[in-house]
Amino acid sequence: MQPIRMPDLTARPHNLKVERIMKTPPHKLFDAWTRQFDRWFAAPGSVIMQGEVNTPFFFETEHAGNRYPHYGRFLKLVQDQFVKITWVTGTGGTKGAETVVTVELAPDGEGSRLILTHEGFPDEESKNAHEHAWPLVLDQLDQRMMSR
């Protein structure tokens, strides 16, 4: 197995953090992030994902009639607790920069406490766009994963 190459984020200090209580339990959220992007985020039929450390993934999202590709690779996984991936999108997203998304999961009653950290944005504009988008995406995640 090849060593896992971490992106060098030192020249890109723009980061964000989102914390929230989710109704969905940690095991379902872990599955959502590692095997079920098409249930809550990706365009149906667009996901290529193994959900294993050091494997790449690809999916597209749809918005206003346009499709937006997302690429990355799994850096670290701890079953039902932790997901660390790289995250690359085009012009309106990370502008082609390889950023890092970390999702920490912990039980909270019947649901979960989720902490999402997104690091290494190329500029403040990209960070601000994601700071606005991630809460909406996490709402969608919680709603769609609880519906099944």
Chimera marker file (.cmm) of the C-alpha trace (Angstrom):
<marker_set name="trace">
<marker id="1" x="0.000" y="0.000" z="0.000" r="1" g="1" b="0" radius="0.5"/>
<marker id="2" x="1.292" y="3.433" z="-0.933" r="1" g="1" b="0" radius="0.5"/>
<marker id="3" x="1.841" y="6.040" z="1.793" r="1" g="1" b="0" radius="0.5"/>
<marker id="4" x="-0.903" y="8.617" z="2.137" r="1" g="1" b="0" radius="0.5"/>
<marker id="5" x="0.183" y="11.995" z="0.827" r="1" g="1" b="0" radius="0.5"/>
<marker id="6" x="-1.307" y="14.875" z="2.785" r="1" g="1" b="0" radius="0.5"/>
<marker id="7" x="-1.771" y="18.156" z="0.909" r="1" g="1" b="0" radius="0.5"/>
<marker id="8" x="0.474" y="21.030" z="1.984" r="1" g="1" b="0" radius="0.5"/>
<marker id="9" x="-1.940" y="23.691" z="3.211" r="1" g="1" b="0" radius="0.5"/>
<marker id="10" x="0.631" y="26.071" z="4.710" r="1" g="1" b="0" radius="0.5"/>
<marker id="11" x="0.274" y="28.637" z="1.908" r="1" g="1" b="0" radius="0.5"/>
<marker id="12" x="-3.550" y="28.491" z="2.138" r="1" g="1" b="0" radius="0.5"/>
<marker id="13" x="-4.592" y="29.431" z="5.712" r="1" g="1" b="0" radius="0.5"/>
<marker id="14" x="-8.295" y="30.056" z="4.943" r="1" g="1" b="0" radius="0.5"/>
<marker id="15" x="-10.309" y="27.563" z="7.018" r="1" g="1" b="0" radius="0.5"/>
<marker id="16" x="-13.798" y="27.104" z="8.442" r="1" g="1" b="0" radius="0.5"/>
<marker id="17" x="-15.546" y="25.012" z="11.069" r="1" g="1" b="0" radius="0.5"/>
<marker id="18" x="-19.229" y="24.060" z="11.361" r="1" g="1" b="0" radius="0.5"/>
<marker id="19" x="-20.635" y="22.332" z="14.456" r="1" g="1" b="0" radius="0.5"/>
<marker id="20" x="-24.139" y="21.003" z="14.789" r="1" g="1" b="0" radius="0.5"/>
<marker id="21" x="-26.362" y="18.487" z="16.493" r="1" g="1" b="0" radius="0.5"/>
<marker id="22" x="-27.801" y="16.040" z="13.974" r="1" g="1" b="0" radius="0.5"/>
<marker id="23" x="-30.864" y="13.802" z="14.374" r="1" g="1" b="0" radius="0.5"/>
<marker id="24" x="-29.062" y="11.047" z="12.456" r="1" g="1" b="0" radius="0.5"/>
<marker id="25" x="-26.920" y="8.591" z="14.478" r="1" g="1" b="0" radius="0.5"/>
<marker id="26" x="-23.141" y="8.434" z="13.856" r="1" g="1" b="0" radius="0.5"/>
<marker id="27" x="-23.170" y="5.099" z="11.979" r="1" g="1" b="0" radius="0.5"/>
<marker id="28" x="-25.602" y="6.452" z="9.360" r="1" g="1" b="0" radius="0.5"/>
<marker id="29" x="-23.611" y="9.675" z="8.975" r="1" g="1" b="0" radius="0.5"/>
<marker id="30" x="-20.381" y="7.716" z="8.559" r="1" g="1" b="0" radius="0.5"/>
<marker id="31" x="-22.011" y="5.628" z="5.821" r="1" g="1" b="0" radius="0.5"/>
<marker id="32" x="-23.291" y="8.818" z="4.174" r="1" g="1" b="0" radius="0.5"/>
<marker id="33" x="-19.755" y="10.230" z="3.957" r="1" g="1" b="0" radius="0.5"/>
<marker id="34" x="-18.077" y="7.012" z="2.832" r="1" g="1" b="0" radius="0.5"/>
<marker id="35" x="-20.590" y="5.096" z="0.695" r="1" g="1" b="0" radius="0.5"/>
<marker id="36" x="-23.813" y="7.033" z="0.146" r="1" g="1" b="0" radius="0.5"/>
<marker id="37" x="-23.073" y="10.468" z="-1.332" r="1" g="1" b="0" radius="0.5"/>
<marker id="38" x="-25.810" y="9.819" z="-3.901" r="1" g="1" b="0" radius="0.5"/>
<marker id="39" x="-28.450" y="9.702" z="-1.142" r="1" g="1" b="0" radius="0.5"/>
<marker id="40" x="-27.814" y="13.219" z="0.131" r="1" g="1" b="0" radius="0.5"/>
<marker id="41" x="-25.462" y="15.292" z="-1.995" r="1" g="1" b="0" radius="0.5"/>
<marker id="42" x="-24.425" y="13.923" z="-5.377" r="1" g="1" b="0" radius="0.5"/>
<marker id="43" x="-26.355" y="13.756" z="-8.619" r="1" g="1" b="0" radius="0.5"/>
<marker id="44" x="-27.806" y="10.248" z="-9.022" r="1" g="1" b="0" radius="0.5"/>
<marker id="45" x="-25.533" y="7.940" z="-10.970" r="1" g="1" b="0" radius="0.5"/>
<marker id="46" x="-22.493" y="10.214" z="-10.747" r="1" g="1" b="0" radius="0.5"/>
<marker id="47" x="-20.715" y="8.714" z="-7.716" r="1" g="1" b="0" radius="0.5"/>
<marker id="48" x="-17.512" y="6.712" z="-8.034" r="1" g="1" b="0" radius="0.5"/>
<marker id="49" x="-16.440" y="5.857" z="-4.488" r="1" g="1" b="0" radius="0.5"/>
<marker id="50" x="-14.968" y="2.902" z="-2.601" r="1" g="1" b="0" radius="0.5"/>
<marker id="51" x="-14.913" y="4.525" z="0.843" r="1" g="1" b="0" radius="0.5"/>
<marker id="52" x="-11.467" y="3.197" z="1.771" r="1" g="1" b="0" radius="0.5"/>
<marker id="53" x="-8.316" y="5.014" z="2.879" r="1" g="1" b="0" radius="0.5"/>
<marker id="54" x="-6.043" y="6.060" z="0.010" r="1" g="1" b="0" radius="0.5"/>
<marker id="55" x="-8.746" y="5.594" z="-2.653" r="1" g="1" b="0" radius="0.5"/>
<marker id="56" x="-10.074" y="8.408" z="-4.844" r="1" g="1" b="0" radius="0.5"/>
<marker id="57" x="-13.675" y="9.463" z="-5.276" r="1" g="1" b="0" radius="0.5"/>
<marker id="58" x="-15.654" y="11.468" z="-7.810" r="1" g="1" b="0" radius="0.5"/>
<marker id="59" x="-19.185" y="12.800" z="-7.916" r="1" g="1" b="0" radius="0.5"/>
<marker id="60" x="-21.172" y="15.640" z="-9.429" r="1" g="1" b="0" radius="0.5"/>
<marker id="61" x="-23.724" y="17.944" z="-7.890" r="1" g="1" b="0" radius="0.5"/>
<marker id="62" x="-26.494" y="19.712" z="-9.776" r="1" g="1" b="0" radius="0.5"/>
<marker id="63" x="-27.592" y="23.291" z="-9.223" r="1" g="1" b="0" radius="0.5"/>
<marker id="64" x="-29.644" y="25.569" z="-11.470" r="1" g="1" b="0" radius="0.5"/>
<marker id="65" x="-29.331" y="23.156" z="-14.393" r="1" g="1" b="0" radius="0.5"/>
<marker id="66" x="-25.536" y="22.907" z="-14.173" r="1" g="1" b="0" radius="0.5"/>
<marker id="67" x="-23.366" y="20.001" z="-13.007" r="1" g="1" b="0" radius="0.5"/>
<marker id="68" x="-20.348" y="20.551" z="-10.764" r="1" g="1" b="0" radius="0.5"/>
<marker id="69" x="-17.633" y="17.880" z="-10.449" r="1" g="1" b="0" radius="0.5"/>
<marker id="70" x="-16.093" y="17.086" z="-7.043" r="1" g="1" b="0" radius="0.5"/>
<marker id="71" x="-12.922" y="15.027" z="-6.635" r="1" g="1" b="0" radius="0.5"/>
<marker id="72" x="-10.928" y="13.806" z="-3.683" r="1" g="1" b="0" radius="0.5"/>
<marker id="73" x="-9.401" y="10.924" z="-1.836" r="1" g="1" b="0" radius="0.5"/>
<marker id="74" x="-9.857" y="9.347" z="1.544" r="1" g="1" b="0" radius="0.5"/>
<marker id="75" x="-7.052" y="10.219" z="3.962" r="1" g="1" b="0" radius="0.5"/>
<marker id="76" x="-8.253" y="8.694" z="7.250" r="1" g="1" b="0" radius="0.5"/>
<marker id="77" x="-11.312" y="6.769" z="8.433" r="1" g="1" b="0" radius="0.5"/>
<marker id="78" x="-12.345" y="5.682" z="11.928" r="1" g="1" b="0" radius="0.5"/>
<marker id="79" x="-15.589" y="3.695" z="11.772" r="1" g="1" b="0" radius="0.5"/>
<marker id="80" x="-18.600" y="5.790" z="12.894" r="1" g="1" b="0" radius="0.5"/>
<marker id="81" x="-16.315" y="8.519" z="14.325" r="1" g="1" b="0" radius="0.5"/>
<marker id="82" x="-14.043" y="10.235" z="11.819" r="1" g="1" b="0" radius="0.5"/>
<marker id="83" x="-13.709" y="10.933" z="8.090" r="1" g="1" b="0" radius="0.5"/>
<marker id="84" x="-10.854" y="12.928" z="6.539" r="1" g="1" b="0" radius="0.5"/>
<marker id="85" x="-10.866" y="13.516" z="2.792" r="1" g="1" b="0" radius="0.5"/>
<marker id="86" x="-9.369" y="15.836" z="0.237" r="1" g="1" b="0" radius="0.5"/>
<marker id="87" x="-11.904" y="18.003" z="-1.600" r="1" g="1" b="0" radius="0.5"/>
<marker id="88" x="-11.364" y="19.582" z="-5.016" r="1" g="1" b="0" radius="0.5"/>
<marker id="89" x="-13.923" y="21.528" z="-7.039" r="1" g="1" b="0" radius="0.5"/>
<marker id="90" x="-13.704" y="23.926" z="-9.933" r="1" g="1" b="0" radius="0.5"/>
<marker id="91" x="-14.250" y="27.616" z="-10.532" r="1" g="1" b="0" radius="0.5"/>
<marker id="92" x="-17.030" y="28.314" z="-8.023" r="1" g="1" b="0" radius="0.5"/>
<marker id="93" x="-15.723" y="25.986" z="-5.315" r="1" g="1" b="0" radius="0.5"/>
<marker id="94" x="-12.137" y="25.444" z="-4.237" r="1" g="1" b="0" radius="0.5"/>
<marker id="95" x="-10.918" y="26.839" z="-7.570" r="1" g="1" b="0" radius="0.5"/>
<marker id="96" x="-8.991" y="23.637" z="-8.250" r="1" g="1" b="0" radius="0.5"/>
<marker id="97" x="-7.124" y="23.699" z="-4.912" r="1" g="1" b="0" radius="0.5"/>
<marker id="98" x="-6.872" y="20.406" z="-3.011" r="1" g="1" b="0" radius="0.5"/>
<marker id="99" x="-8.506" y="21.251" z="0.320" r="1" g="1" b="0" radius="0.5"/>
<marker id="100" x="-9.129" y="18.958" z="3.297" r="1" g="1" b="0" radius="0.5"/>
<marker id="101" x="-12.507" y="18.200" z="4.883" r="1" g="1" b="0" radius="0.5"/>
<marker id="102" x="-12.577" y="16.538" z="8.307" r="1" g="1" b="0" radius="0.5"/>
<marker id="103" x="-15.833" y="15.231" z="9.780" r="1" g="1" b="0" radius="0.5"/>
<marker id="104" x="-15.869" y="14.273" z="13.457" r="1" g="1" b="0" radius="0.5"/>
<marker id="105" x="-18.864" y="12.314" z="14.749" r="1" g="1" b="0" radius="0.5"/>
<marker id="106" x="-19.916" y="11.596" z="18.325" r="1" g="1" b="0" radius="0.5"/>
<marker id="107" x="-23.156" y="10.210" z="19.799" r="1" g="1" b="0" radius="0.5"/>
<marker id="108" x="-25.546" y="12.821" z="21.171" r="1" g="1" b="0" radius="0.5"/>
<marker id="109" x="-28.708" y="11.231" z="22.558" r="1" g="1" b="0" radius="0.5"/>
<marker id="110" x="-30.408" y="9.449" z="19.657" r="1" g="1" b="0" radius="0.5"/>
<marker id="111" x="-28.447" y="11.548" z="17.166" r="1" g="1" b="0" radius="0.5"/>
<marker id="112" x="-24.937" y="12.910" z="16.698" r="1" g="1" b="0" radius="0.5"/>
<marker id="113" x="-22.692" y="15.862" z="17.272" r="1" g="1" b="0" radius="0.5"/>
<marker id="114" x="-20.992" y="16.625" z="13.959" r="1" g="1" b="0" radius="0.5"/>
<marker id="115" x="-17.966" y="18.889" z="13.607" r="1" g="1" b="0" radius="0.5"/>
<marker id="116" x="-16.919" y="19.656" z="10.038" r="1" g="1" b="0" radius="0.5"/>
<marker id="117" x="-13.610" y="21.418" z="9.423" r="1" g="1" b="0" radius="0.5"/>
<marker id="118" x="-12.687" y="22.511" z="5.911" r="1" g="1" b="0" radius="0.5"/>
<marker id="119" x="-9.085" y="23.682" z="5.480" r="1" g="1" b="0" radius="0.5"/>
<marker id="120" x="-6.846" y="25.065" z="2.762" r="1" g="1" b="0" radius="0.5"/>
<marker id="121" x="-9.055" y="27.369" z="0.728" r="1" g="1" b="0" radius="0.5"/>
<marker id="122" x="-7.131" y="29.348" z="-1.895" r="1" g="1" b="0" radius="0.5"/>
<marker id="123" x="-8.748" y="32.636" z="-0.835" r="1" g="1" b="0" radius="0.5"/>
<marker id="124" x="-11.308" y="34.288" z="1.426" r="1" g="1" b="0" radius="0.5"/>
<marker id="125" x="-13.971" y="34.275" z="-1.321" r="1" g="1" b="0" radius="0.5"/>
<marker id="126" x="-13.856" y="30.484" z="-1.639" r="1" g="1" b="0" radius="0.5"/>
<marker id="127" x="-13.929" y="30.047" z="2.143" r="1" g="1" b="0" radius="0.5"/>
<marker id="128" x="-16.913" y="32.385" z="2.490" r="1" g="1" b="0" radius="0.5"/>
<marker id="129" x="-18.878" y="30.549" z="-0.207" r="1" g="1" b="0" radius="0.5"/>
<marker id="130" x="-18.329" y="27.240" z="1.581" r="1" g="1" b="0" radius="0.5"/>
<marker id="131" x="-19.093" y="28.797" z="4.969" r="1" g="1" b="0" radius="0.5"/>
<marker id="132" x="-22.521" y="29.650" z="3.571" r="1" g="1" b="0" radius="0.5"/>
<marker id="133" x="-23.011" y="26.319" z="1.742" r="1" g="1" b="0" radius="0.5"/>
<marker id="134" x="-21.952" y="23.739" z="4.338" r="1" g="1" b="0" radius="0.5"/>
<marker id="135" x="-24.800" y="24.439" z="6.818" r="1" g="1" b="0" radius="0.5"/>
<marker id="136" x="-27.316" y="23.979" z="3.976" r="1" g="1" b="0" radius="0.5"/>
<marker id="137" x="-25.608" y="20.782" z="2.835" r="1" g="1" b="0" radius="0.5"/>
<marker id="138" x="-25.566" y="19.411" z="6.401" r="1" g="1" b="0" radius="0.5"/>
<marker id="139" x="-29.290" y="20.179" z="6.795" r="1" g="1" b="0" radius="0.5"/>
<marker id="140" x="-29.924" y="18.203" z="3.616" r="1" g="1" b="0" radius="0.5"/>
<marker id="141" x="-27.716" y="15.371" z="4.899" r="1" g="1" b="0" radius="0.5"/>
<marker id="142" x="-29.659" y="15.109" z="8.162" r="1" g="1" b="0" radius="0.5"/>
<marker id="143" x="-33.064" y="15.240" z="6.445" r="1" g="1" b="0" radius="0.5"/>
<marker id="144" x="-32.259" y="12.687" z="3.752" r="1" g="1" b="0" radius="0.5"/>
<marker id="145" x="-30.467" y="10.186" z="5.993" r="1" g="1" b="0" radius="0.5"/>
<marker id="146" x="-33.273" y="10.276" z="8.582" r="1" g="1" b="0" radius="0.5"/>
<marker id="147" x="-35.925" y="9.659" z="5.926" r="1" g="1" b="0" radius="0.5"/>
<marker id="148" x="-34.808" y="6.008" z="5.511" r="1" g="1" b="0" radius="0.5"/>
<link id1="1" id2="2" r="1" g="1" b="0" radius="0.2"/>
<link id1="2" id2="3" r="1" g="1" b="0" radius="0.2"/>
<link id1="3" id2="4" r="1" g="1" b="0" radius="0.2"/>
<link id1="4" id2="5" r="1" g="1" b="0" radius="0.2"/>
<link id1="5" id2="6" r="1" g="1" b="0" radius="0.2"/>
<link id1="6" id2="7" r="1" g="1" b="0" radius="0.2"/>
<link id1="7" id2="8" r="1" g="1" b="0" radius="0.2"/>
<link id1="8" id2="9" r="1" g="1" b="0" radius="0.2"/>
<link id1="9" id2="10" r="1" g="1" b="0" radius="0.2"/>
<link id1="10" id2="11" r="1" g="1" b="0" radius="0.2"/>
<link id1="11" id2="12" r="1" g="1" b="0" radius="0.2"/>
<link id1="12" id2="13" r="1" g="1" b="0" radius="0.2"/>
<link id1="13" id2="14" r="1" g="1" b="0" radius="0.2"/>
<link id1="14" id2="15" r="1" g="1" b="0" radius="0.2"/>
<link id1="15" id2="16" r="1" g="1" b="0" radius="0.2"/>
<link id1="16" id2="17" r="1" g="1" b="0" radius="0.2"/>
<link id1="17" id2="18" r="1" g="1" b="0" radius="0.2"/>
<link id1="18" id2="19" r="1" g="1" b="0" radius="0.2"/>
<link id1="19" id2="20" r="1" g="1" b="0" radius="0.2"/>
<link id1="20" id2="21" r="1" g="1" b="0" radius="0.2"/>
<link id1="21" id2="22" r="1" g="1" b="0" radius="0.2"/>
<link id1="22" id2="23" r="1" g="1" b="0" radius="0.2"/>
<link id1="23" id2="24" r="1" g="1" b="0" radius="0.2"/>
<link id1="24" id2="25" r="1" g="1" b="0" radius="0.2"/>
<link id1="25" id2="26" r="1" g="1" b="0" radius="0.2"/>
<link id1="26" id2="27" r="1" g="1" b="0" radius="0.2"/>
<link id1="27" id2="28" r="1" g="1" b="0" radius="0.2"/>
<link id1="28" id2="29" r="1" g="1" b="0" radius="0.2"/>
<link id1="29" id2="30" r="1" g="1" b="0" radius="0.2"/>
<link id1="30" id2="31" r="1" g="1" b="0" radius="0.2"/>
<link id1="31" id2="32" r="1" g="1" b="0" radius="0.2"/>
<link id1="32" id2="33" r="1" g="1" b="0" radius="0.2"/>
<link id1="33" id2="34" r="1" g="1" b="0" radius="0.2"/>
<link id1="34" id2="35" r="1" g="1" b="0" radius="0.2"/>
<link id1="35" id2="36" r="1" g="1" b="0" radius="0.2"/>
<link id1="36" id2="37" r="1" g="1" b="0" radius="0.2"/>
<link id1="37" id2="38" r="1" g="1" b="0" radius="0.2"/>
<link id1="38" id2="39" r="1" g="1" b="0" radius="0.2"/>
<link id1="39" id2="40" r="1" g="1" b="0" radius="0.2"/>
<link id1="40" id2="41" r="1" g="1" b="0" radius="0.2"/>
<link id1="41" id2="42" r="1" g="1" b="0" radius="0.2"/>
<link id1="42" id2="43" r="1" g="1" b="0" radius="0.2"/>
<link id1="43" id2="44" r="1" g="1" b="0" radius="0.2"/>
<link id1="44" id2="45" r="1" g="1" b="0" radius="0.2"/>
<link id1="45" id2="46" r="1" g="1" b="0" radius="0.2"/>
<link id1="46" id2="47" r="1" g="1" b="0" radius="0.2"/>
<link id1="47" id2="48" r="1" g="1" b="0" radius="0.2"/>
<link id1="48" id2="49" r="1" g="1" b="0" radius="0.2"/>
<link id1="49" id2="50" r="1" g="1" b="0" radius="0.2"/>
<link id1="50" id2="51" r="1" g="1" b="0" radius="0.2"/>
<link id1="51" id2="52" r="1" g="1" b="0" radius="0.2"/>
<link id1="52" id2="53" r="1" g="1" b="0" radius="0.2"/>
<link id1="53" id2="54" r="1" g="1" b="0" radius="0.2"/>
<link id1="54" id2="55" r="1" g="1" b="0" radius="0.2"/>
<link id1="55" id2="56" r="1" g="1" b="0" radius="0.2"/>
<link id1="56" id2="57" r="1" g="1" b="0" radius="0.2"/>
<link id1="57" id2="58" r="1" g="1" b="0" radius="0.2"/>
<link id1="58" id2="59" r="1" g="1" b="0" radius="0.2"/>
<link id1="59" id2="60" r="1" g="1" b="0" radius="0.2"/>
<link id1="60" id2="61" r="1" g="1" b="0" radius="0.2"/>
<link id1="61" id2="62" r="1" g="1" b="0" radius="0.2"/>
<link id1="62" id2="63" r="1" g="1" b="0" radius="0.2"/>
<link id1="63" id2="64" r="1" g="1" b="0" radius="0.2"/>
<link id1="64" id2="65" r="1" g="1" b="0" radius="0.2"/>
<link id1="65" id2="66" r="1" g="1" b="0" radius="0.2"/>
<link id1="66" id2="67" r="1" g="1" b="0" radius="0.2"/>
<link id1="67" id2="68" r="1" g="1" b="0" radius="0.2"/>
<link id1="68" id2="69" r="1" g="1" b="0" radius="0.2"/>
<link id1="69" id2="70" r="1" g="1" b="0" radius="0.2"/>
<link id1="70" id2="71" r="1" g="1" b="0" radius="0.2"/>
<link id1="71" id2="72" r="1" g="1" b="0" radius="0.2"/>
<link id1="72" id2="73" r="1" g="1" b="0" radius="0.2"/>
<link id1="73" id2="74" r="1" g="1" b="0" radius="0.2"/>
<link id1="74" id2="75" r="1" g="1" b="0" radius="0.2"/>
<link id1="75" id2="76" r="1" g="1" b="0" radius="0.2"/>
<link id1="76" id2="77" r="1" g="1" b="0" radius="0.2"/>
<link id1="77" id2="78" r="1" g="1" b="0" radius="0.2"/>
<link id1="78" id2="79" r="1" g="1" b="0" radius="0.2"/>
<link id1="79" id2="80" r="1" g="1" b="0" radius="0.2"/>
<link id1="80" id2="81" r="1" g="1" b="0" radius="0.2"/>
<link id1="81" id2="82" r="1" g="1" b="0" radius="0.2"/>
<link id1="82" id2="83" r="1" g="1" b="0" radius="0.2"/>
<link id1="83" id2="84" r="1" g="1" b="0" radius="0.2"/>
<link id1="84" id2="85" r="1" g="1" b="0" radius="0.2"/>
<link id1="85" id2="86" r="1" g="1" b="0" radius="0.2"/>
<link id1="86" id2="87" r="1" g="1" b="0" radius="0.2"/>
<link id1="87" id2="88" r="1" g="1" b="0" radius="0.2"/>
<link id1="88" id2="89" r="1" g="1" b="0" radius="0.2"/>
<link id1="89" id2="90" r="1" g="1" b="0" radius="0.2"/>
<link id1="90" id2="91" r="1" g="1" b="0" radius="0.2"/>
<link id1="91" id2="92" r="1" g="1" b="0" radius="0.2"/>
<link id1="92" id2="93" r="1" g="1" b="0" radius="0.2"/>
<link id1="93" id2="94" r="1" g="1" b="0" radius="0.2"/>
<link id1="94" id2="95" r="1" g="1" b="0" radius="0.2"/>
<link id1="95" id2="96" r="1" g="1" b="0" radius="0.2"/>
<link id1="96" id2="97" r="1" g="1" b="0" radius="0.2"/>
<link id1="97" id2="98" r="1" g="1" b="0" radius="0.2"/>
<link id1="98" id2="99" r="1" g="1" b="0" radius="0.2"/>
<link id1="99" id2="100" r="1" g="1" b="0" radius="0.2"/>
<link id1="100" id2="101" r="1" g="1" b="0" radius="0.2"/>
<link id1="101" id2="102" r="1" g="1" b="0" radius="0.2"/>
<link id1="102" id2="103" r="1" g="1" b="0" radius="0.2"/>
<link id1="103" id2="104" r="1" g="1" b="0" radius="0.2"/>
<link id1="104" id2="105" r="1" g="1" b="0" radius="0.2"/>
<link id1="105" id2="106" r="1" g="1" b="0" radius="0.2"/>
<link id1="106" id2="107" r="1" g="1" b="0" radius="0.2"/>
<link id1="107" id2="108" r="1" g="1" b="0" radius="0.2"/>
<link id1="108" id2="109" r="1" g="1" b="0" radius="0.2"/>
<link id1="109" id2="110" r="1" g="1" b="0" radius="0.2"/>
<link id1="110" id2="111" r="1" g="1" b="0" radius="0.2"/>
<link id1="111" id2="112" r="1" g="1" b="0" radius="0.2"/>
<link id1="112" id2="113" r="1" g="1" b="0" radius="0.2"/>
<link id1="113" id2="114" r="1" g="1" b="0" radius="0.2"/>
<link id1="114" id2="115" r="1" g="1" b="0" radius="0.2"/>
<link id1="115" id2="116" r="1" g="1" b="0" radius="0.2"/>
<link id1="116" id2="117" r="1" g="1" b="0" radius="0.2"/>
<link id1="117" id2="118" r="1" g="1" b="0" radius="0.2"/>
<link id1="118" id2="119" r="1" g="1" b="0" radius="0.2"/>
<link id1="119" id2="120" r="1" g="1" b="0" radius="0.2"/>
<link id1="120" id2="121" r="1" g="1" b="0" radius="0.2"/>
<link id1="121" id2="122" r="1" g="1" b="0" radius="0.2"/>
<link id1="122" id2="123" r="1" g="1" b="0" radius="0.2"/>
<link id1="123" id2="124" r="1" g="1" b="0" radius="0.2"/>
<link id1="124" id2="125" r="1" g="1" b="0" radius="0.2"/>
<link id1="125" id2="126" r="1" g="1" b="0" radius="0.2"/>
<link id1="126" id2="127" r="1" g="1" b="0" radius="0.2"/>
<link id1="127" id2="128" r="1" g="1" b="0" radius="0.2"/>
<link id1="128" id2="129" r="1" g="1" b="0" radius="0.2"/>
<link id1="129" id2="130" r="1" g="1" b="0" radius="0.2"/>
<link id1="130" id2="131" r="1" g="1" b="0" radius="0.2"/>
<link id1="131" id2="132" r="1" g="1" b="0" radius="0.2"/>
<link id1="132" id2="133" r="1" g="1" b="0" radius="0.2"/>
<link id1="133" id2="134" r="1" g="1" b="0" radius="0.2"/>
<link id1="134" id2="135" r="1" g="1" b="0" radius="0.2"/>
<link id1="135" id2="136" r="1" g="1" b="0" radius="0.2"/>
<link id1="136" id2="137" r="1" g="1" b="0" radius="0.2"/>
<link id1="137" id2="138" r="1" g="1" b="0" radius="0.2"/>
<link id1="138" id2="139" r="1" g="1" b="0" radius="0.2"/>
<link id1="139" id2="140" r="1" g="1" b="0" radius="0.2"/>
<link id1="140" id2="141" r="1" g="1" b="0" radius="0.2"/>
<link id1="141" id2="142" r="1" g="1" b="0" radius="0.2"/>
<link id1="142" id2="143" r="1" g="1" b="0" radius="0.2"/>
<link id1="143" id2="144" r="1" g="1" b="0" radius="0.2"/>
<link id1="144" id2="145" r="1" g="1" b="0" radius="0.2"/>
<link id1="145" id2="146" r="1" g="1" b="0" radius="0.2"/>
<link id1="146" id2="147" r="1" g="1" b="0" radius="0.2"/>
<link id1="147" id2="148" r="1" g="1" b="0" radius="0.2"/>
</marker_set>
